Amino acid sequence: MTEEKKKLRRKTLAKWLKESILRLGPTFIKIGQQFSTRVDILPQEYVDQLSELQ
């Protein structure tokens, strides 16, 4: 798997995660907001998507 494909896959999964969190409701949105600040444990694609929950 090339680096470009890996990046695209992470971006797709990050978008899916954000949409799933939105469907789960306010408690999960708050958790997602907290994770959006954790650039030390999540790839940048996830941080970018979760930052949209702010």
PDB file of N, CA, C and O in Angstrom:
ATOM      1  N   MET A   1       0.852  -1.173   0.000  1.00  0.00           N
ATOM      2  CA  MET A   1       0.000   0.000   0.000  1.00  0.00           C
ATOM      3  C   MET A   1       0.899   1.237   0.000  1.00  0.00           C
ATOM      4  O   MET A   1       1.778   1.385   0.849  1.00  0.00           O
ATOM      5  N   THR A   2       0.664   2.103  -0.949  1.00  0.00           N
ATOM      6  CA  THR A   2       1.485   3.307  -1.040  1.00  0.00           C
ATOM      7  C   THR A   2       1.097   4.298   0.054  1.00  0.00           C
ATOM      8  O   THR A   2       0.031   4.201   0.661  1.00  0.00           O
ATOM      9  N   GLU A   3       1.976   5.233   0.280  1.00  0.00           N
ATOM     10  CA  GLU A   3       1.724   6.251   1.302  1.00  0.00           C
ATOM     11  C   GLU A   3       0.487   7.079   0.958  1.00  0.00           C
ATOM     12  O   GLU A   3      -0.279   7.457   1.845  1.00  0.00           O
ATOM     13  N   GLU A   4       0.298   7.358  -0.323  1.00  0.00           N
ATOM     14  CA  GLU A   4      -0.872   8.131  -0.753  1.00  0.00           C
ATOM     15  C   GLU A   4      -2.171   7.372  -0.468  1.00  0.00           C
ATOM     16  O   GLU A   4      -3.158   7.974  -0.043  1.00  0.00           O
ATOM     17  N   LYS A   5      -2.177   6.076  -0.696  1.00  0.00           N
ATOM     18  CA  LYS A   5      -3.361   5.267  -0.408  1.00  0.00           C
ATOM     19  C   LYS A   5      -3.630   5.198   1.094  1.00  0.00           C
ATOM     20  O   LYS A   5      -4.781   5.223   1.528  1.00  0.00           O
ATOM     21  N   LYS A   6      -2.562   5.112   1.880  1.00  0.00           N
ATOM     22  CA  LYS A   6      -2.724   5.090   3.335  1.00  0.00           C
ATOM     23  C   LYS A   6      -3.344   6.391   3.823  1.00  0.00           C
ATOM     24  O   LYS A   6      -4.228   6.389   4.680  1.00  0.00           O
ATOM     25  N   LYS A   7      -2.873   7.499   3.268  1.00  0.00           N
ATOM     26  CA  LYS A   7      -3.391   8.806   3.666  1.00  0.00           C
ATOM     27  C   LYS A   7      -4.870   8.938   3.287  1.00  0.00           C
ATOM     28  O   LYS A   7      -5.674   9.442   4.071  1.00  0.00           O
ATOM     29  N   LEU A   8      -5.217   8.488   2.092  1.00  0.00           N
ATOM     30  CA  LEU A   8      -6.609   8.540   1.649  1.00  0.00           C
ATOM     31  C   LEU A   8      -7.490   7.664   2.538  1.00  0.00           C
ATOM     32  O   LEU A   8      -8.608   8.048   2.883  1.00  0.00           O
ATOM     33  N   ARG A   9      -6.988   6.494   2.906  1.00  0.00           N
ATOM     34  CA  ARG A   9      -7.748   5.590   3.781  1.00  0.00           C
ATOM     35  C   ARG A   9      -7.968   6.222   5.156  1.00  0.00           C
ATOM     36  O   ARG A   9      -9.072   6.164   5.698  1.00  0.00           O
ATOM     37  N   ARG A  10      -6.913   6.827   5.724  1.00  0.00           N
ATOM     38  CA  ARG A  10      -7.055   7.495   7.025  1.00  0.00           C
ATOM     39  C   ARG A  10      -8.073   8.628   6.940  1.00  0.00           C
ATOM     40  O   ARG A  10      -8.876   8.816   7.854  1.00  0.00           O
ATOM     41  N   LYS A  11      -8.038   9.383   5.844  1.00  0.00           N
ATOM     42  CA  LYS A  11      -8.969  10.499   5.677  1.00  0.00           C
ATOM     43  C   LYS A  11     -10.409   9.992   5.594  1.00  0.00           C
ATOM     44  O   LYS A  11     -11.310  10.574   6.197  1.00  0.00           O
ATOM     45  N   THR A  12     -10.622   8.916   4.851  1.00  0.00           N
ATOM     46  CA  THR A  12     -11.956   8.332   4.719  1.00  0.00           C
ATOM     47  C   THR A  12     -12.463   7.809   6.059  1.00  0.00           C
ATOM     48  O   THR A  12     -13.614   8.044   6.428  1.00  0.00           O
ATOM     49  N   LEU A  13     -11.606   7.104   6.783  1.00  0.00           N
ATOM     50  CA  LEU A  13     -12.006   6.568   8.088  1.00  0.00           C
ATOM     51  C   LEU A  13     -12.249   7.682   9.105  1.00  0.00           C
ATOM     52  O   LEU A  13     -13.135   7.569   9.952  1.00  0.00           O
ATOM     53  N   ALA A  14     -11.471   8.746   9.025  1.00  0.00           N
ATOM     54  CA  ALA A  14     -11.654   9.872   9.935  1.00  0.00           C
ATOM     55  C   ALA A  14     -13.009  10.535   9.697  1.00  0.00           C
ATOM     56  O   ALA A  14     -13.700  10.910  10.644  1.00  0.00           O
ATOM     57  N   LYS A  15     -13.380  10.676   8.434  1.00  0.00           N
ATOM     58  CA  LYS A  15     -14.686  11.265   8.117  1.00  0.00           C
ATOM     59  C   LYS A  15     -15.807  10.364   8.625  1.00  0.00           C
ATOM     60  O   LYS A  15     -16.792  10.853   9.178  1.00  0.00           O
ATOM     61  N   TRP A  16     -15.662   9.048   8.440  1.00  0.00           N
ATOM     62  CA  TRP A  16     -16.652   8.099   8.940  1.00  0.00           C
ATOM     63  C   TRP A  16     -16.775   8.206  10.466  1.00  0.00           C
ATOM     64  O   TRP A  16     -17.882   8.184  11.006  1.00  0.00           O
ATOM     65  N   LEU A  17     -15.638   8.322  11.154  1.00  0.00           N
ATOM     66  CA  LEU A  17     -15.645   8.438  12.612  1.00  0.00           C
ATOM     67  C   LEU A  17     -16.406   9.683  13.049  1.00  0.00           C
ATOM     68  O   LEU A  17     -17.232   9.622  13.960  1.00  0.00           O
ATOM     69  N   LYS A  18     -16.132  10.813  12.401  1.00  0.00           N
ATOM     70  CA  LYS A  18     -16.817  12.059  12.754  1.00  0.00           C
ATOM     71  C   LYS A  18     -18.323  11.931  12.553  1.00  0.00           C
ATOM     72  O   LYS A  18     -19.098  12.340  13.416  1.00  0.00           O
ATOM     73  N   GLU A  19     -18.741  11.371  11.432  1.00  0.00           N
ATOM     74  CA  GLU A  19     -20.171  11.203  11.156  1.00  0.00           C
ATOM     75  C   GLU A  19     -20.821  10.255  12.159  1.00  0.00           C
ATOM     76  O   GLU A  19     -21.962  10.473  12.567  1.00  0.00           O
ATOM     77  N   SER A  20     -20.113   9.218  12.554  1.00  0.00           N
ATOM     78  CA  SER A  20     -20.635   8.278  13.551  1.00  0.00           C
ATOM     79  C   SER A  20     -20.792   8.954  14.904  1.00  0.00           C
ATOM     80  O   SER A  20     -21.790   8.749  15.595  1.00  0.00           O
ATOM     81  N   ILE A  21     -19.820   9.749  15.276  1.00  0.00           N
ATOM     82  CA  ILE A  21     -19.887  10.476  16.550  1.00  0.00           C
ATOM     83  C   ILE A  21     -21.077  11.422  16.557  1.00  0.00           C
ATOM     84  O   ILE A  21     -21.775  11.534  17.565  1.00  0.00           O
ATOM     85  N   LEU A  22     -21.313  12.105  15.440  1.00  0.00           N
ATOM     86  CA  LEU A  22     -22.452  13.019  15.363  1.00  0.00           C
ATOM     87  C   LEU A  22     -23.776  12.278  15.546  1.00  0.00           C
ATOM     88  O   LEU A  22     -24.699  12.806  16.166  1.00  0.00           O
ATOM     89  N   ARG A  23     -23.872  11.072  15.017  1.00  0.00           N
ATOM     90  CA  ARG A  23     -25.097  10.281  15.160  1.00  0.00           C
ATOM     91  C   ARG A  23     -25.278   9.766  16.589  1.00  0.00           C
ATOM     92  O   ARG A  23     -26.407   9.552  17.029  1.00  0.00           O
ATOM     93  N   LEU A  24     -24.187   9.568  17.308  1.00  0.00           N
ATOM     94  CA  LEU A  24     -24.269   9.002  18.658  1.00  0.00           C
ATOM     95  C   LEU A  24     -24.725  10.011  19.708  1.00  0.00           C
ATOM     96  O   LEU A  24     -25.210   9.619  20.769  1.00  0.00           O
ATOM     97  N   GLY A  25     -24.576  11.295  19.428  1.00  0.00           N
ATOM     98  CA  GLY A  25     -25.129  12.289  20.332  1.00  0.00           C
ATOM     99  C   GLY A  25     -24.112  13.095  21.116  1.00  0.00           C
ATOM    100  O   GLY A  25     -22.904  12.969  20.920  1.00  0.00           O
ATOM    101  N   PRO A  26     -24.634  13.933  22.014  1.00  0.00           N
ATOM    102  CA  PRO A  26     -23.814  14.945  22.690  1.00  0.00           C
ATOM    103  C   PRO A  26     -22.656  14.416  23.531  1.00  0.00           C
ATOM    104  O   PRO A  26     -21.590  15.032  23.563  1.00  0.00           O
ATOM    105  N   THR A  27     -22.841  13.309  24.198  1.00  0.00           N
ATOM    106  CA  THR A  27     -21.756  12.771  25.023  1.00  0.00           C
ATOM    107  C   THR A  27     -20.569  12.376  24.158  1.00  0.00           C
ATOM    108  O   THR A  27     -19.422  12.672  24.491  1.00  0.00           O
ATOM    109  N   PHE A  28     -20.850  11.711  23.053  1.00  0.00           N
ATOM    110  CA  PHE A  28     -19.777  11.283  22.158  1.00  0.00           C
ATOM    111  C   PHE A  28     -19.165  12.464  21.414  1.00  0.00           C
ATOM    112  O   PHE A  28     -17.977  12.452  21.092  1.00  0.00           O
ATOM    113  N   ILE A  29     -19.977  13.484  21.141  1.00  0.00           N
ATOM    114  CA  ILE A  29     -19.435  14.693  20.510  1.00  0.00           C
ATOM    115  C   ILE A  29     -18.411  15.328  21.443  1.00  0.00           C
ATOM    116  O   ILE A  29     -17.348  15.758  20.996  1.00  0.00           O
ATOM    117  N   LYS A  30     -18.719  15.389  22.716  1.00  0.00           N
ATOM    118  CA  LYS A  30     -17.786  15.966  23.697  1.00  0.00           C
ATOM    119  C   LYS A  30     -16.497  15.151  23.753  1.00  0.00           C
ATOM    120  O   LYS A  30     -15.411  15.724  23.832  1.00  0.00           O
ATOM    121  N   ILE A  31     -16.602  13.838  23.713  1.00  0.00           N
ATOM    122  CA  ILE A  31     -15.411  12.981  23.703  1.00  0.00           C
ATOM    123  C   ILE A  31     -14.598  13.235  22.438  1.00  0.00           C
ATOM    124  O   ILE A  31     -13.372  13.324  22.492  1.00  0.00           O
ATOM    125  N   GLY A  32     -15.280  13.350  21.302  1.00  0.00           N
ATOM    126  CA  GLY A  32     -14.600  13.649  20.039  1.00  0.00           C
ATOM    127  C   GLY A  32     -13.884  14.985  20.084  1.00  0.00           C
ATOM    128  O   GLY A  32     -12.786  15.124  19.546  1.00  0.00           O
ATOM    129  N   GLN A  33     -14.503  15.972  20.725  1.00  0.00           N
ATOM    130  CA  GLN A  33     -13.859  17.281  20.868  1.00  0.00           C
ATOM    131  C   GLN A  33     -12.575  17.162  21.679  1.00  0.00           C
ATOM    132  O   GLN A  33     -11.569  17.794  21.357  1.00  0.00           O
ATOM    133  N   GLN A  34     -12.613  16.362  22.718  1.00  0.00           N
ATOM    134  CA  GLN A  34     -11.413  16.170  23.529  1.00  0.00           C
ATOM    135  C   GLN A  34     -10.312  15.494  22.719  1.00  0.00           C
ATOM    136  O   GLN A  34      -9.148  15.887  22.801  1.00  0.00           O
ATOM    137  N   PHE A  35     -10.675  14.485  21.943  1.00  0.00           N
ATOM    138  CA  PHE A  35      -9.680  13.794  21.120  1.00  0.00           C
ATOM    139  C   PHE A  35      -9.126  14.692  20.018  1.00  0.00           C
ATOM    140  O   PHE A  35      -8.008  14.477  19.550  1.00  0.00           O
ATOM    141  N   SER A  36      -9.895  15.692  19.602  1.00  0.00           N
ATOM    142  CA  SER A  36      -9.417  16.575  18.533  1.00  0.00           C
ATOM    143  C   SER A  36      -8.202  17.391  18.966  1.00  0.00           C
ATOM    144  O   SER A  36      -7.498  17.950  18.126  1.00  0.00           O
ATOM    145  N   THR A  37      -7.960  17.459  20.246  1.00  0.00           N
ATOM    146  CA  THR A  37      -6.801  18.207  20.747  1.00  0.00           C
ATOM    147  C   THR A  37      -5.589  17.308  20.977  1.00  0.00           C
ATOM    148  O   THR A  37      -4.528  17.793  21.370  1.00  0.00           O
ATOM    149  N   ARG A  38      -5.735  16.010  20.737  1.00  0.00           N
ATOM    150  CA  ARG A  38      -4.669  15.050  21.036  1.00  0.00           C
ATOM    151  C   ARG A  38      -3.870  14.683  19.789  1.00  0.00           C
ATOM    152  O   ARG A  38      -3.954  13.561  19.290  1.00  0.00           O
ATOM    153  N   VAL A  39      -3.104  15.637  19.301  1.00  0.00           N
ATOM    154  CA  VAL A  39      -2.278  15.385  18.116  1.00  0.00           C
ATOM    155  C   VAL A  39      -1.146  14.409  18.417  1.00  0.00           C
ATOM    156  O   VAL A  39      -0.502  13.896  17.502  1.00  0.00           O
ATOM    157  N   ASP A  40      -0.906  14.156  19.693  1.00  0.00           N
ATOM    158  CA  ASP A  40       0.162  13.227  20.060  1.00  0.00           C
ATOM    159  C   ASP A  40      -0.256  11.760  19.929  1.00  0.00           C
ATOM    160  O   ASP A  40       0.605  10.880  19.898  1.00  0.00           O
ATOM    161  N   ILE A  41      -1.564  11.480  19.852  1.00  0.00           N
ATOM    162  CA  ILE A  41      -2.000  10.086  19.770  1.00  0.00           C
ATOM    163  C   ILE A  41      -2.808   9.765  18.518  1.00  0.00           C
ATOM    164  O   ILE A  41      -3.013   8.592  18.207  1.00  0.00           O
ATOM    165  N   LEU A  42      -3.268  10.776  17.797  1.00  0.00           N
ATOM    166  CA  LEU A  42      -4.079  10.545  16.597  1.00  0.00           C
ATOM    167  C   LEU A  42      -3.386  11.096  15.358  1.00  0.00           C
ATOM    168  O   LEU A  42      -2.700  12.116  15.433  1.00  0.00           O
ATOM    169  N   PRO A  43      -3.559  10.430  14.221  1.00  0.00           N
ATOM    170  CA  PRO A  43      -3.032  10.979  12.966  1.00  0.00           C
ATOM    171  C   PRO A  43      -3.711  12.316  12.638  1.00  0.00           C
ATOM    172  O   PRO A  43      -4.839  12.570  13.062  1.00  0.00           O
ATOM    173  N   GLN A  44      -3.025  13.145  11.893  1.00  0.00           N
ATOM    174  CA  GLN A  44      -3.522  14.481  11.580  1.00  0.00           C
ATOM    175  C   GLN A  44      -4.888  14.451  10.891  1.00  0.00           C
ATOM    176  O   GLN A  44      -5.710  15.337  11.121  1.00  0.00           O
ATOM    177  N   GLU A  45      -5.137  13.452  10.057  1.00  0.00           N
ATOM    178  CA  GLU A  45      -6.427  13.371   9.360  1.00  0.00           C
ATOM    179  C   GLU A  45      -7.589  13.250  10.347  1.00  0.00           C
ATOM    180  O   GLU A  45      -8.655  13.827  10.133  1.00  0.00           O
ATOM    181  N   TYR A  46      -7.379  12.506  11.417  1.00  0.00           N
ATOM    182  CA  TYR A  46      -8.410  12.358  12.440  1.00  0.00           C
ATOM    183  C   TYR A  46      -8.580  13.660  13.222  1.00  0.00           C
ATOM    184  O   TYR A  46      -9.704  14.077  13.504  1.00  0.00           O
ATOM    185  N   VAL A  47      -7.489  14.285  13.561  1.00  0.00           N
ATOM    186  CA  VAL A  47      -7.547  15.549  14.297  1.00  0.00           C
ATOM    187  C   VAL A  47      -8.298  16.593  13.479  1.00  0.00           C
ATOM    188  O   VAL A  47      -9.115  17.338  14.020  1.00  0.00           O
ATOM    189  N   ASP A  48      -8.026  16.651  12.182  1.00  0.00           N
ATOM    190  CA  ASP A  48      -8.699  17.623  11.317  1.00  0.00           C
ATOM    191  C   ASP A  48     -10.210  17.402  11.306  1.00  0.00           C
ATOM    192  O   ASP A  48     -10.978  18.355  11.435  1.00  0.00           O
ATOM    193  N   GLN A  49     -10.635  16.161  11.155  1.00  0.00           N
ATOM    194  CA  GLN A  49     -12.074  15.863  11.117  1.00  0.00           C
ATOM    195  C   GLN A  49     -12.726  16.104  12.480  1.00  0.00           C
ATOM    196  O   GLN A  49     -13.806  16.692  12.552  1.00  0.00           O
ATOM    197  N   LEU A  50     -12.089  15.663  13.544  1.00  0.00           N
ATOM    198  CA  LEU A  50     -12.675  15.831  14.872  1.00  0.00           C
ATOM    199  C   LEU A  50     -12.704  17.294  15.297  1.00  0.00           C
ATOM    200  O   LEU A  50     -13.543  17.685  16.109  1.00  0.00           O
ATOM    201  N   SER A  51     -11.806  18.099  14.764  1.00  0.00           N
ATOM    202  CA  SER A  51     -11.808  19.533  15.069  1.00  0.00           C
ATOM    203  C   SER A  51     -13.083  20.203  14.574  1.00  0.00           C
ATOM    204  O   SER A  51     -13.486  21.241  15.099  1.00  0.00           O
ATOM    205  N   GLU A  52     -13.709  19.621  13.578  1.00  0.00           N
ATOM    206  CA  GLU A  52     -14.964  20.171  13.062  1.00  0.00           C
ATOM    207  C   GLU A  52     -16.113  20.000  14.058  1.00  0.00           C
ATOM    208  O   GLU A  52     -17.181  20.581  13.867  1.00  0.00           O
ATOM    209  N   LEU A  53     -15.913  19.226  15.100  1.00  0.00           N
ATOM    210  CA  LEU A  53     -16.930  19.059  16.141  1.00  0.00           C
ATOM    211  C   LEU A  53     -16.928  20.229  17.119  1.00  0.00           C
ATOM    212  O   LEU A  53     -17.849  20.351  17.927  1.00  0.00           O
ATOM    213  N   GLN A  54     -15.931  21.076  17.065  1.00  0.00           N
ATOM    214  CA  GLN A  54     -15.810  22.204  17.995  1.00  0.00           C
ATOM    215  C   GLN A  54     -16.904  23.231  17.776  1.00  0.00           C
ATOM    216  O   GLN A  54     -16.949  24.243  18.474  1.00  0.00           O
TER     217      GLN A  54
END
